[in-house]
């Protein structure tokens, strides 16, 4: 469940609302590396995950492009700037489990980095997670 929520949350770091400035993100193929740490009543080992995603200029300018995968999430706060973004969201799973996440992202043109802190109540007890994310543009999208 956490991995299912994580990818949309990280992608949301590139989501923009209608803002005066376009975030400093170059379109293209991006690679994300995430290091996740967990604490709670049930021990979960730290995890690392790498993924790739094609980001277009339309995606950058049209904030709804990444929200397709976060249907179970509600963005409760979003502050988008040229150099980064801060946001908070609450996600509810079909079983009623809720996760709250707070994130800070920095945009550097062909790279990005940030942190996401989350908490949730599970049938096994409370769980906290911390994610350190880095992203970098690795080339053009396939077919370009």
N, C-alpha and C positions, 0 to 999 in steps of 0.2 A: 504494500500500500504506500509506503513512504517513497519508493522509487517512482510510483505512478504520479504522486503529487510533486515530486522534485523536478522533473523535466519541465512541466508547465511553469513552475515557479521560477526556474532559471530562465526559461524563455521569456517570461514576463519582464525580466530585467531589461529586455530590449524593446518592450512595448512602449509606445508613446501615445499620449493624448494629443489633442489639438493644441499645440504650443507655438509660441512665437519663434522659438529657435528649434532647429532640427538637431537631435542628439548627435554627438560626435561619434558616429558609428559608420564604418565603411561597408557597403553591401558586398556580399560574396559568401564563400563557404567558410563557416566558422567552426572551430573545434573548442569544446568546453571540457575542462577538467574540474572535477568536484571532489573534495575531501570532506566526508561526513563523519561526525563524531556524535555519539549518542550517550545519554545518561538516563537512568531511571531504575525502576524496580527489577527489570529484566535486563541482564547485560547483553548488549549487542556490540559486536566488534566494529571498529572503525571501518569505513568502506571508501573506496575510490571508484570513480566512474568517469569515463570519457565518452563524449558523443559529438556528432557533427550535425550542423543544420545550415541550410542555405537561407541567407538573409537578403532580401531584395530591398531596394529603395522604397518600394510600395509598402513592404512590411514595416519599415522604419517609420514611415509617415502615417500608416493606417494601423492604429493601435489594436484594432479588433483582429488582426491577422493571427496573433498568437493566442488569443483567448478561446479559440475553438476547443482546445484541449483542457481547459480549466472550467468546464461547465459546473462542477461541484464547488467552485470557489467564488467568493465575493471579494473584490478589491475594496478595502475599507479606507485606504489612504494612498495617494499617489502624487509625488512631487517630481516632475521631470524637468531636468536642466540640460544644457548643452553638454556639460561634463559628467552628468550622472543622473541617478534616480534613487529616490527612497520610496518604499511602498510597504503596505501591510495588507494581508489578506487572511480570510478565514475559509477553510475548505471543509465540507461535510461529506463524508462517505455514505453510501447507501445504508450501512449498518448504524448510522447516526454518530459515528466517531467524528469529532471535530479536531482540526489542527489549525493553529494560528501561526502565522509567519510574519516576520519583520525583516526587511532586506534593505541593504545599502549597496548601490552599484556605482562604479566609476567607469566612464567611457573615455577611451584614449585613441579614437580613430580606428586603428587596426588591432586594438586589444581592449579588454575590459576585465575588471575584477570586482569582487564584492563578497559580502557575507550575508547569510540568511540564518536567522535564529528562529526555531520553531518549538512549539510545545503542543502536546495532545494528551488526552486521557484515553487510555485503552482498557480493554477488559483485563489486561495484566497489570494495570497501574499507570501512573503518570510517566511520560517520556519527554525528554528534552533532546533537541538535536541542534547542532551547529554545523553549517556548511561554509567552507571557503571555496569560492569559485573563481576560476580564471578562464578567459576566453581569448582567442586570437583568430584573426582572419588568416586562412591558410591557402587561399586562392580563389579563383572564380568558381561560381556554381556550375555543376555539370550542364553541358549544353550551351554555355555562353561562349 
